[in-house]
């Protein structure tokens, strides 16, 4: 059975925006290769950090919402921990309230994007 997860990663600011997106794409491919399903993803871009991490004052944020086997989450975390391009990450299993909130957030973002057109 696949569980619903959300992952936010902070990618080092040394990389260009295209390289950061490429890094995120590698993890998207990894999830799909492991029979996971990407529900939603969002590239937030370069943001200032609240405190320095590895002497960096900013980082490139990327959000993944995905369905994944629970026994493979530790492998994903291990892979993220080993990657020097990733400053920090957090993977959280969403309960039914978290899933509802994520859906509302997505719908709100889609409405805002449609209003801009």
Phi, psi and omega in degrees: 000139179268134176259158182267126181231160173228137180227132172242128178239146174250116182264142183305140181285354179295329180282150174288169180299320178295320179292323178295318178294324178295320177299314179298322179298322177300319180287327174299313179297322178299314180298316180294319180298328179272019179067027172271167179232127177280121178273316184198148172214154184213131177261112184274343178083194185283127180227151176284138179276152178292330178210154182295141174236121182051043179063017177257137181258356177217167179202159181261115185269142176218132181250133172239137168239125189209161173255131188207154175288134185298326182287349180262353181296322179295326176294319177298313179300319179298316179297317179294320181296326181282338185283118181291341180283343182263117179283312180211158174205159176215125177246127185231135174279129181270133172272186185297329179286322177296322179294316178299316180298317180297320178296316178299317180298316178298314181298319179296317179295320179295320177297317180296320178295321179292326179290333179289333180286000000 
